[in-house]
Amino acid sequence: MKERIYTIPINEAFNQDTECPLCVCEKKLENDALEYAVGPAMMEPDSRIETNRTGFCSNHFVKLYHIQNERLPLALVIDTHMAEQIKNLEEIYLRNKKEIEALRNKKHLEAFSENFKGKKKSVAGKTIEELLNRLAQLKETCAICRKLDDNMDKLLDNTLYLYREEPQFKKKFIESKGFCLRHLEVLLAKARQVFTPVIQAEFLAQLLPLELSELKRVNEEVNHFTKMFDYRNSGADWKNSRDAVPRSIEKLTGTWNINY
């Protein structure tokens, strides 16, 4: 199988003894995106415009904080991002400030009360709605999530390309431990997009027995783990169950950053 730059990380992940090789790929892509956000992106105007606008989700803000000892690059990103959010919220307030202040006056309370009874939105209600929409939009945006989603989509394309075109990789795929349920979902969705019905049928016939077998394996290990706490099994062999709990979480959710 001829290696290409975009196939190397996929092959390396499938060579590992892991509950989900796509989680391995995703972890690397995420780490690359985190390092980029407080590294090269600092000097790229387009990237700074994006991070000023979107910021990061809470999960990635925490990871950015912990990836390096030097806090200055992250502080610079936060500085301009926060300034832009202040500007956005201030614009909404100042645009409606005059009418909001008017509603505070007692002589306007009667009119306000009538509007409320008629279920008409006051200027205060409209301003709250605009602020909520702005805050909800910010909560849903993250520069790293966007980059990670884009790169994972390409990686899934390449994974299924290798499955279809490279017999050696298909063998690795079939002999793997399957995938977490989160990545099983995206694999199936991508297969529906890129495979013909005939290849979809072959893919299902190979993937689902593999996935079910591996899920049952982990389930049996978790079950054995629970039985080892029965006094009647004192001194019995734990087999491969000591780390079954974190591996089962990994298998169910794709949470690959649990230490075990």
C-alpha positions in Angstrom: 0.0 0.0 0.0 1.5 3.3 -1.1 1.6 5.8 1.7 0.5 9.4 1.2 0.6 12.3 3.6 -3.1 12.1 4.2 -3.1 8.3 4.7 -0.2 8.1 7.1 -2.1 9.2 10.3 -5.0 6.9 9.4 -2.8 3.8 9.0 -0.9 4.7 12.2 -4.2 4.9 14.1 -5.4 1.5 12.7 -2.1 0.0 13.7 -2.7 0.8 17.4 -4.4 -1.5 19.9 -7.4 0.9 20.5 -11.1 0.7 21.0 -11.6 3.2 18.3 -8.9 4.2 15.8 -10.9 7.2 14.7 -10.7 8.6 18.2 -6.9 8.4 17.9 -7.1 10.4 14.6 -9.5 12.9 16.2 -7.3 13.4 19.2 -4.3 14.2 16.9 -6.4 16.6 14.8 -7.7 18.3 17.9 -4.2 18.7 19.4 -3.0 20.1 16.1 -5.9 22.6 16.0 -5.2 23.7 19.6 -1.5 24.3 19.0 -2.3 26.2 15.8 -4.8 28.4 17.5 -2.2 29.8 19.9 0.7 29.4 17.5 0.7 30.2 13.7 -2.9 31.5 13.8 -1.7 34.4 16.0 0.0 36.0 13.0 -2.8 35.3 10.4 -5.3 38.2 10.1 -8.1 35.9 8.8 -7.7 33.5 11.7 -7.7 36.4 14.2 -10.9 37.7 12.7 -12.5 34.3 13.1 -11.4 33.8 16.7 -12.5 37.4 17.5 -15.9 36.6 16.2 -16.4 33.0 17.4 -14.1 32.4 20.3 -14.0 28.9 21.6 -16.4 26.5 23.3 -15.8 26.0 27.1 -14.2 22.6 26.5 -11.6 24.0 24.1 -11.0 27.2 26.2 -10.0 24.8 29.1 -7.8 22.7 26.8 -6.1 25.9 25.4 -5.4 27.0 28.9 -3.7 23.7 29.8 -1.7 23.0 26.7 1.2 25.3 27.4 2.9 27.2 30.3 3.1 30.4 28.3 -0.3 32.2 28.7 0.5 35.3 26.6 -0.7 33.9 23.2 -4.1 32.8 24.7 -4.4 36.1 26.6 -3.9 38.0 23.3 -6.7 36.0 21.7 -9.0 36.4 24.6 -8.3 40.2 24.7 -9.5 40.8 21.2 -12.3 38.3 21.3 -13.7 39.8 24.5 -13.4 43.3 23.1 -15.5 42.3 20.1 -18.2 40.7 22.3 -18.4 43.8 24.4 -18.8 45.9 21.2 -21.5 43.6 19.9 -23.5 43.7 23.2 -23.0 47.4 23.6 -24.3 48.1 20.1 -27.5 46.3 20.9 -28.0 48.2 24.1 -27.1 51.7 22.8 -29.4 51.2 19.8 -32.4 50.7 22.2 -31.2 52.7 25.2 -33.4 55.7 24.7 -36.6 53.7 24.5 -35.5 51.4 27.4 -34.9 54.5 29.6 -38.3 55.9 28.6 -40.0 52.7 29.8 -38.5 53.3 33.2 -40.4 56.5 33.7 -43.6 56.1 35.6 -45.6 58.0 33.0 -44.9 55.1 30.5 -45.8 52.2 32.9 -49.5 52.2 31.9 -48.7 52.0 28.2 -46.2 49.3 28.9 -48.7 47.3 30.9 -51.3 47.5 28.1 -48.7 46.3 25.6 -47.8 43.4 27.9 -51.5 42.4 28.3 -51.9 42.4 24.5 -48.8 40.2 24.3 -47.0 42.8 22.2 -43.3 42.9 22.5 -42.0 46.0 24.2 -38.7 47.5 23.2 -37.2 45.9 26.3 -38.6 42.5 25.2 -37.2 42.9 21.7 -33.8 43.9 23.1 -33.7 40.9 25.4 -34.6 38.7 22.4 -31.8 40.2 20.4 -29.3 39.8 23.2 -30.4 36.2 23.7 -29.9 35.5 20.0 -26.5 37.0 20.1 -25.4 35.0 23.2 -26.9 31.8 21.8 -25.0 32.3 18.5 -21.8 32.8 20.4 -22.3 29.7 22.5 -22.7 27.6 19.3 -19.5 28.8 17.7 -15.9 27.6 18.3 -13.0 28.1 15.9 -11.4 24.8 17.0 -14.7 22.8 16.7 -15.2 24.1 13.2 -11.6 23.3 12.1 -11.8 19.8 13.8 -15.2 19.1 12.1 -13.8 20.0 8.7 -10.7 17.9 9.1 -12.5 14.9 10.5 -14.9 15.0 7.5 -11.9 14.8 5.1 -10.3 12.1 7.3 -13.5 10.0 7.0 -13.5 10.5 3.3 -9.9 9.2 3.1 -10.6 6.3 5.5 -13.4 5.1 3.3 -11.3 5.7 0.2 -8.6 3.4 1.7 -11.3 0.8 2.6 -12.6 0.8 -1.0 -9.3 1.0 -2.8 -6.6 -0.6 -0.6 -6.9 -4.4 0.2 -4.3 -4.1 2.9 -6.1 -1.3 4.7 -9.4 -3.1 4.4 -7.8 -6.1 6.2 -6.7 -3.7 9.0 -10.1 -2.2 9.2 -11.8 -5.6 9.5 -9.3 -6.8 12.1 -9.6 -3.7 14.3 -11.6 -3.6 17.5 -14.3 -1.6 15.8 -15.3 1.9 16.8 -16.9 4.0 19.5 -20.7 4.6 18.8 -20.1 8.2 18.0 -17.7 7.4 15.2 -19.8 4.4 14.1 -22.5 7.0 13.4 -20.3 9.3 11.3 -18.8 6.3 9.4 -22.3 5.1 8.4 -23.4 8.6 7.5 -20.3 9.1 5.3 -20.6 5.6 3.7 -24.2 6.5 2.7 -22.8 9.6 0.9 -19.8 8.2 -0.9 -20.5 4.5 -1.5 -22.7 2.9 -4.1 -25.5 0.8 -2.8 -23.5 -2.4 -3.6 -20.5 -1.2 -1.6 -22.8 0.1 1.2 -24.1 -3.5 1.5 -20.6 -5.0 1.6 -19.6 -2.3 4.1 -22.5 -3.1 6.4 -21.9 -6.9 6.1 -18.3 -6.4 7.3 -18.7 -3.5 9.8 -21.8 -4.5 11.8 -20.7 -8.0 12.8 -17.3 -6.5 13.8 -18.9 -3.7 15.8 -21.4 -6.0 17.5 -18.7 -8.5 18.4 -16.4 -5.8 19.9 -19.3 -4.2 21.8 -20.2 -7.6 23.3 -16.5 -8.2 24.2 -16.4 -4.9 26.2 -19.8 -5.5 27.7 -18.6 -9.0 29.0 -15.5 -7.4 30.5 -17.6 -4.8 32.3 -19.9 -7.5 33.5 -16.9 -9.6 34.8 -15.6 -6.5 36.6 -18.9 -6.1 38.5 -18.8 -9.8 39.5 -15.3 -9.5 41.0 -16.8 -7.4 43.8 -18.8 -10.4 44.9 -17.2 -12.0 48.0 -17.7 -15.4 46.4 -15.2 -14.4 43.7 -12.4 -13.4 46.1 -9.1 -14.4 44.6 -10.6 -15.1 41.1 -8.9 -14.0 37.9 -9.8 -10.4 36.9 -9.0 -11.4 33.3 -9.1 -8.2 31.1 -11.6 -6.4 33.2 -9.5 -4.1 35.5 -9.8 -1.2 33.0 -13.2 -2.2 31.5 -15.1 0.8 32.9 -13.0 3.5 31.2 -12.8 1.4 28.0 -16.6 1.0 28.0 -17.1 4.7 28.3 -14.6 5.2 25.4 -16.6 2.6 23.4 -19.9 4.2 24.1 -19.1 7.9 23.7 -15.7 8.3 22.1 -14.3 9.9 25.3 -10.7 9.1 24.5 -9.1 11.3 27.1 -9.9 9.2 30.1 -6.7 8.1 31.8 -6.4 4.4 32.4 
